[in-house]
Amino acid sequence: MLADKAAPNGLFTDDNHTTRCIWCRASPLYQHYHDHEWGVPVKNDERLFEKICLEGFQAGLSWLTILNKREAFRAAFANFDIDRVASFGASDIKRLLLNAGIVRHAGKIASTINNAQRAQELRQEFGSLGHYFWQFEPNSTSRPVTITYQTLSGISTSPESIAMSKDLKIRGWSFVGPTTMYAFMQAMGLVNDHIHGCHARMTVLAARAAFISP
């Protein structure tokens, strides 16, 4: 998620003098997500699975569109309980295609069910999704100390997101391209891409320092 041309430093300041990354300016819900979720490290399996599925649904859309529908997605997909979603069948796909609260895309719905089944396999092999995904955390020395708009400009993948995407595809996952996986890494805290000067950057740095990797 990057800044727009109206804010060359990638930041905006609201009426309460809180400075944030420009991409969350559109709504209070977006700002809450930016302040309390984006970049905070996560190792819970259901949250990791939910996010990777929703990133897949986002393909071709904006994250705000998906965020506005997130509660409907949670209700439709059993709160992204991996085992329950893995058991979905043809009747569930028909049911979901009639659900106006979510993105009604047959391929993405089928992908979510497939990916739940592949997630079961990952858990069996690695013990948890957290153990699997956090092996792709970049080495701190490969990341710039100061994240600026100029640092992030034009970056939509990383060597780690490319490697993650390639491995997941080999394992049978779908809608897990390198750009989607980099967005997943940003959101789940494998990297901290809050821009220098954003109030949430220090909060995420503290959360990362306290985080015990799986």
C-alpha positions as CSV (number, residue, x, y, z in Angstrom):
1,M,0.0,0.0,0.0
2,L,1.6,3.2,-1.1
3,A,1.0,6.9,-1.0
4,D,-0.8,8.9,-3.7
5,K,0.6,11.8,-5.7
6,A,-1.2,14.4,-3.5
7,A,1.1,13.5,-0.6
8,P,4.6,13.0,-1.8
9,N,5.9,12.1,1.7
10,G,3.2,9.4,1.9
11,L,1.6,10.8,5.1
12,F,-1.5,12.8,6.1
13,T,-2.4,14.5,9.4
14,D,-6.0,14.4,10.7
15,D,-7.9,17.0,12.7
16,N,-6.5,15.5,15.9
17,H,-2.9,16.0,14.7
18,T,-2.4,12.3,14.2
19,T,-0.1,11.5,11.3
20,R,-0.7,8.3,9.3
21,C,0.2,6.6,6.1
22,I,-1.9,8.3,3.3
23,W,-3.5,5.0,2.1
24,C,-5.9,4.8,5.0
25,R,-7.3,8.4,4.7
26,A,-10.6,7.3,3.1
27,S,-12.6,6.3,6.2
28,P,-12.5,5.9,10.0
29,L,-12.7,2.1,9.6
30,Y,-9.6,2.2,7.3
31,Q,-7.8,4.3,9.8
32,H,-8.7,1.9,12.7
33,Y,-7.4,-1.0,10.6
34,H,-4.1,1.0,9.9
35,D,-3.7,1.9,13.6
36,H,-4.5,-1.4,15.2
37,E,-3.9,-4.2,12.7
38,W,-1.7,-3.4,9.7
39,G,1.8,-4.5,10.4
40,V,1.2,-5.9,13.8
41,P,2.8,-9.4,13.9
42,V,0.3,-12.3,13.8
43,K,0.9,-16.0,14.3
44,N,-2.7,-17.2,14.9
45,D,-3.7,-19.7,12.3
46,E,-7.2,-18.5,11.7
47,R,-6.1,-14.9,11.3
48,L,-3.4,-15.8,8.9
49,F,-5.8,-18.0,6.9
50,E,-8.4,-15.3,6.9
51,K,-6.0,-12.7,5.6
52,I,-4.5,-14.8,2.9
53,C,-8.0,-15.6,1.7
54,L,-9.2,-12.0,1.8
55,E,-6.1,-10.9,-0.1
56,G,-7.1,-13.4,-2.8
57,F,-10.6,-11.9,-2.9
58,Q,-9.0,-8.4,-3.2
59,A,-7.4,-9.2,-6.5
60,G,-8.6,-6.6,-8.9
61,L,-10.3,-4.6,-6.1
62,S,-9.2,-2.3,-3.3
63,W,-8.5,-3.5,0.2
64,L,-11.1,-1.0,1.5
65,T,-13.8,-2.8,-0.5
66,I,-12.8,-6.1,1.2
67,L,-12.4,-4.5,4.6
68,N,-16.0,-3.0,4.4
69,K,-17.2,-6.6,3.7
70,R,-15.0,-8.4,6.2
71,E,-17.7,-9.2,8.8
72,A,-19.9,-10.6,6.0
73,F,-17.0,-12.7,4.8
74,R,-16.4,-14.0,8.4
75,A,-20.0,-15.0,8.7
76,A,-20.1,-16.6,5.3
77,F,-16.8,-18.6,5.8
78,A,-17.4,-19.8,9.4
79,N,-15.0,-17.2,10.8
80,F,-12.3,-18.8,8.6
81,D,-12.1,-21.9,10.7
82,I,-9.8,-23.9,8.5
83,D,-11.4,-27.3,9.1
84,R,-14.9,-26.1,8.5
85,V,-14.1,-24.2,5.3
86,A,-12.1,-27.3,4.1
87,S,-15.3,-29.3,4.4
88,F,-17.4,-26.9,2.2
89,G,-18.8,-28.5,-1.0
90,A,-20.8,-27.6,-4.1
91,S,-23.9,-26.6,-2.1
92,D,-21.8,-24.1,-0.1
93,I,-20.4,-22.6,-3.3
94,K,-24.0,-22.1,-4.5
95,R,-25.0,-20.5,-1.2
96,L,-22.0,-18.2,-1.2
97,L,-22.7,-17.1,-4.8
98,L,-26.1,-15.8,-3.6
99,N,-24.5,-13.9,-0.7
100,A,-24.6,-10.2,-1.7
101,G,-22.5,-9.3,1.4
102,I,-19.3,-10.8,-0.1
103,V,-17.5,-10.7,-3.4
104,R,-19.4,-13.3,-5.5
105,H,-16.7,-14.7,-7.6
106,A,-16.9,-18.4,-8.2
107,G,-13.2,-18.9,-8.7
108,K,-12.2,-17.0,-5.6
109,I,-14.8,-18.9,-3.5
110,A,-13.5,-22.3,-4.8
111,S,-10.0,-21.1,-4.2
112,T,-10.8,-20.4,-0.5
113,I,-12.1,-23.9,0.0
114,N,-9.1,-25.4,-1.8
115,N,-6.7,-23.2,0.2
116,A,-8.3,-24.4,3.4
117,Q,-7.6,-28.0,2.4
118,R,-4.0,-27.0,1.6
119,A,-3.8,-25.2,4.9
120,Q,-4.7,-28.5,6.7
121,E,-1.7,-30.1,4.9
122,L,0.6,-27.2,6.0
123,R,-0.5,-27.6,9.6
124,Q,0.1,-31.3,9.5
125,E,3.6,-30.7,8.1
126,F,4.7,-27.7,10.1
127,G,2.5,-27.8,13.2
128,S,0.9,-24.5,12.4
129,L,0.5,-21.9,9.7
130,G,2.5,-19.5,11.8
131,H,5.5,-21.8,11.7
132,Y,5.2,-22.0,7.9
133,F,4.7,-18.3,7.1
134,W,7.2,-16.8,9.5
135,Q,10.0,-18.7,7.9
136,F,9.7,-16.1,5.1
137,E,10.3,-13.1,7.4
138,P,13.1,-11.1,5.8
139,N,16.4,-10.7,7.5
140,S,16.5,-7.4,9.2
141,T,19.7,-6.4,7.5
142,S,17.9,-6.7,4.1
143,R,15.4,-4.1,5.0
144,P,16.0,-0.3,5.1
145,V,16.3,1.3,8.5
146,T,14.0,4.2,7.5
147,I,10.9,3.5,5.5
148,T,10.0,6.4,3.3
149,Y,7.5,6.8,0.4
150,Q,10.5,6.9,-1.9
151,T,11.8,3.6,-0.3
152,L,8.4,1.9,-1.0
153,S,7.6,3.6,-4.4
154,G,7.3,1.0,-7.0
155,I,7.9,-2.0,-4.7
156,S,5.1,-4.5,-4.8
157,T,7.0,-7.7,-4.2
158,S,10.1,-8.9,-2.4
159,P,12.4,-11.9,-2.7
160,E,10.6,-13.4,0.2
161,S,7.1,-12.9,-1.2
162,I,8.3,-14.4,-4.5
163,A,9.7,-17.4,-2.7
164,M,6.5,-17.8,-0.6
165,S,4.3,-17.5,-3.7
166,K,6.3,-20.1,-5.6
167,D,6.3,-22.6,-2.7
168,L,2.5,-22.2,-2.0
169,K,1.8,-22.7,-5.7
170,I,3.8,-25.9,-5.7
171,R,1.7,-27.0,-2.7
172,G,-1.5,-26.4,-4.7
173,W,-2.6,-23.0,-3.3
174,S,-4.3,-20.5,-5.6
175,F,-4.6,-16.7,-5.7
176,V,-1.2,-16.4,-4.0
177,G,0.9,-14.4,-6.5
178,P,4.0,-12.5,-5.3
179,T,2.2,-9.2,-5.1
180,T,-0.6,-10.7,-3.0
181,M,1.9,-12.4,-0.8
182,Y,3.8,-9.1,-0.2
183,A,0.6,-7.4,0.8
184,F,-0.1,-10.4,3.2
185,M,3.4,-9.9,4.7
186,Q,2.8,-6.2,5.2
187,A,-0.5,-6.8,6.9
188,M,0.6,-9.7,9.1
189,G,3.7,-8.0,10.4
190,L,6.4,-10.0,8.6
191,V,7.6,-6.5,7.5
192,N,6.9,-3.1,9.0
193,D,6.0,-0.8,6.0
194,H,4.5,2.1,8.0
195,I,6.3,5.1,6.7
196,H,8.7,7.0,8.9
197,G,6.7,9.7,10.6
198,C,3.5,7.7,10.8
199,H,2.4,7.4,14.5
200,A,1.8,3.7,14.1
201,R,5.3,2.8,13.0
202,M,6.7,3.0,16.6
203,T,3.8,0.9,17.9
204,V,4.5,-1.8,15.4
205,L,8.2,-1.7,16.1
206,A,7.4,-2.3,19.8
207,A,5.0,-5.1,19.0
208,R,7.6,-6.7,16.8
209,A,10.2,-6.4,19.5
210,A,7.9,-8.2,21.9
211,F,6.8,-10.8,19.4
212,I,8.0,-14.4,19.8
213,S,8.2,-15.9,16.3
214,P,6.7,-19.4,16.0
